[in-house]
Amino acid sequence: DPDWDAGVTGRICDPSGGDWVIGALVWTLYDSDGDGSADARREDTTDADGRFTLSNLPGGDYTIHVEKGSFTVDFDVTLTGGMYELPDAECLLPPDILVITGAYDSIEDVLDRMGVGYDLINGVSGQQHTNFLKDASQMGAYDIIFLNCGMGEGWVNSKDVIGANIKQYALDGGSMYTSDWSYYAFEVAFPDAVDFYGDDKVSGSAYVGSAATINAAVVDATMQGVLGKSTAKINYDLDAWAVMESANSDVDVLLTGDAPYFDWNSWASGTVKSSPLAVEIHPGKGNMIYTSFHNERQTTGDMDAMLEEIILSL
């Protein structure tokens, strides 16, 4: 149809404007039968350069929607025929984010680098983080919650309530990222997802990982695209990181690697072959990601790139 020669192409950037976004869904609705009502959808996914193309559209006014995890942006275009190139990149806008601080982690540094704003709760001392996680309504005010490694263990005394709240938060569409020592929050909410080393009913049993640099296999296709390769160097600069032995069949394993361990309780040592190093589950409408590594001085360039992709996918 000669009247259906309109289209739009452009690029999508992260909130800082500094990096292109891979794997963002770009879509719009159009009128397929000329009755004046939008009744069909055209979509594309951004490539390694953040580029999308929506073509074979009738001329007219359109709202273009972009989604990557909880990050979105909408913009309007008028198409009059031919391919319209956006003059400037469109950058994703961040959702409402809450970060609980930790003694051994600072995901907020990555958020700062990405130009993403957030609210902060002290997780290192006091009861503020425990009280927050015990309050489902407070949790529900945020689209993404980050639990840093090394937040105070006092919350474990309320693990039944908090586990139920985290599970419901995810089922209702919330996204949560937990790293290293905050693994137990992931475990109590979704005990069947991952088999951690040791007794999964005891917080801290999985703290057996030995300091090492692991050459990981990148399983996730989008993460491969971000890195431009299928392997990544992961630096564990401290002993006693939480080791995963296996993941359930419905869990998306993002990275695997051979994990050396030493169990201080039994003095057993060895290597967990092809240990999941980062996993993702999609309960209900939500998204839960756990990584055995975290963001601090030990991050490599690979880890920085993967952490940014993890954040955008939440």
N, C-alpha and C positions, 0 to 999 in steps of 0.2 A: 504494500500500500504506500503510494508516494507521499501520503499525508502523515505516515508514521516513520519519518526519518529523523526525528529529534532524539537527542540523548544528552547526557551530562557525564563528564569525567573530571576527576580531581584527586587530591591526596588528603589523607587523614593523619594528623599528628597527635602526639601525646599532650597532656595539659601544659607542659612546659614549652611546647613548640619546638623542642630540640630533637625529637626522634619520630620516625614514621611508625605507624601502628599497623602491625600485621594481623590478619584474621578478624578485622572488624566487619560486622554485618552492616551493609548499606542497602537501604530499600526505600521504595516509594510506592504509592498506590496510583492507579491510572484508570481511566474510563475505557473499557475494552469494547463496549457496544454502542458508544455515542449517545447514551441516554442522559448524559449529564451527571451521572453518579459514578464515583470511583469504586470499581468492583473487582479489580485485579491488582496483582503485585509484581513489581520487577525488583530483583535484588542481585547483589554481588558481594564478594568478600575481598577485602583489601589484600594486595599482594605484598611481596617482600619490600617494596618501595612505598607502601601505604596507598597505592593507587587503586581506584575503583572505576568502573564504567557501567552506566545504565543506558541501554540503547533500545531502539525500536519502540519509541514512545510517540504518541501524538503530541502536537504542540499544545502548550498551555502552561498554567501555573502549578508548581509542584512543591511539596514539602519533602525534603530528603531527610531520612532518619538514619542515624549512625549509632550502633551499639557494640560495645566491647565489654563484656562482663557488666558491672554496674555503672560503667562510664558511658555517657551518651552525648550527642549533640544533634540538634535539628537546624536546618537552614532552608530557606526558600529560594527557588530559582524559577525563572520564566524561560521556557523553551519555545523557540520560534522556527525550528528546523535546523538540521545539521547537528553536529556534535559541539556542545558548549563546554569549554574548558574553564573550570573555576579559576579566577585570577589569583586567589590565595588559598593556601591549605586551610582546612577546617580542623580545629583542635578539639579533642574530647574535653568535656567538662566533668570534674570529679563529683561523686556522690557524697553523702554524709558519712564521714569516717571517724571512728574512735580508736585510739591507740592506748593500750595498757603497757606501761613501761616495764622493762626488765633489766636485771643486773648485768646480763651478758649479751644483750642484743639491743639494736636501735633501728628498727625498720623505719622509724620516722626520718632517719637520715636519707633513705632512699626516696621517701615521699617528698621531702624537701627538694631533693635534686630533680624530681619530676614536676615540681610546681603544684603539688597536691596539698590542699589544706586539710586539717584534722583537729579533733579535740583530743586532749591528753588526760589520762588518769594515772596517778602514781600506783604502780604495781609492785614497787620494791619494798615499801614499808607501809604500815598501817593497814586499814581494812577497806579502803575506798574501792579497790578492785573487786574484792569479795562481795561487798554490798552491791556493786553495779551488776555483777554476774548473777546475783540472787534476785535481781529485779527485772523480770521479763519485759516490762513496759519501757524501762530505760534502754534496754538492749534494742528493742524494736524501733527506737528512734533513729537508729543508724543502719545504713546499707551495708557497711563493711566494718568488722571489728578485728583488730590485730592484737594477738597475745604474744608479747615478746618472750624470748627465752630468759629465764631467771626471774620471773615474777614470783612474789612471795607465795609460799606453799600453804598459807593459812586457809585458802579457799577450799583445799581438799577436805576439810572438816565439814563442808557443805556440798560435797561432791554429788550427792543424789539430786538435790535441787538444781545445782548449777548444770549438771549433765543434762537433766531434763530441759532446762531453759535453752541450752546451746542447741540441743536437738530440735526443739520447737522453733527456735530462731531460724535455723537453716530450712526447716520444712516450710516456713512461712515466706522464704525468699531471701533471707539474709545470707551474707557471705562472711566467712571467718578464715583467717590465716593464723596458724600456730607454728612455732618453730622450736626445734630441739627440746629443751626442758619443759616447754609448755605442752608437750605431747599428751600429757595425761588428761588435759581438757578435751582433746580430740578423742581419746580412748574412752572416757566415761560417757561421752555423748553417743559415740558410735562404736561400741565394743567389738562388733563383728567385722569391722572394715579391715583392720590391720592386726597382725600378730606381732607385737613387739617382743623383744628379747625378755626372758624372765617371766615373772608372774604379772599378768596384765591387770590383776586386781590390786596391785601394790604400786603406789606412785614411786617412781625412781628406779624400779627394777631394771629398766632398759638402759640405764646410764652406764654402758660398758664399752662404748666405742673408743678405740685408741686413736691418738693424734696421728694424722696421715694426710697425704694428698692423694685423692682418689681420681683416677681417670674414669669418669662415668659415661655410660651409654645413655644418650638422650633419646628417649622413647617417643616423647610427644612431638608431633609433626610441626606444630606452630613454633615450639621452642627450637626445633631444628632450623626453622626458617629464620628466627631471630638471631641465632648464633651463626648460621651459615655453615653448619657442620653437625655431625651426629655424635660427637663426643664433647665432653666438657671437663675442665679441671676444677675439682672441688677440694678446697683446703679446710681440713679440720685441724685447727691449730692447738686444740686442747683435748685432753682425754675426757672420757665419761660423757660423750654425746649419746643421745638415745638411738638405739639401733632397731630397725625393723627387720624381721625375719622373712615375712611374706605378706602379701595383700590378697584380699578376697577377689574373686573373678570379676565382680562388678565395680572394682576400684580402678581408676585410671592411674597407672604408674607413670610418672613423668620422667624419672631418672632411675637407673640402677647402677650398682657398682659393688665390688668386693670389699666388704666392711670388716676390718680387723677389730678384734675386741679382746678385752681382759676383764673378767668378772671378779671383782674384789671379794665377793662373798664366797665363791667356790674356788677361786684361784684358777678357774678354767680360762683358757685362751684359745683363739682360733680365728677363723675368717668366715663370715656369712657370705657365701657366694651369691652374686647377683641380688644383693640386698636392695629393696626399694629405698631410694634416698629422698624421694619426694613423691607424694601421692595426692590425688584429687578425687573427691566424691561429690555427687550431685543429689543430695536428699531433697525430695520435694522440689520446690522452686529454687532452692539455695545452692550454695557452693562452699565446700570445706577443703582447704588445702593445708597439708602438713609437710614441712621440710625438715630433715634432720640437720641441715646447715642453717646458718643465720647470717645476719648482716652486722659485721663488726670489722675489726682490723684485718681479719683473715680473708676477706672476700677477694676473689680473683676477678678479672674482667668478665669471664664467663658467668660467674655468680651474679655480678651486678646486672648483666643483661637478662639473666633468668629471673632475678628478683623483680625487675621492672615488668617483665612479661607476666609473672605471677600476679602482681598487683593489678595490672590492667585486665586480667582474666577473671578477677573476683566479682 
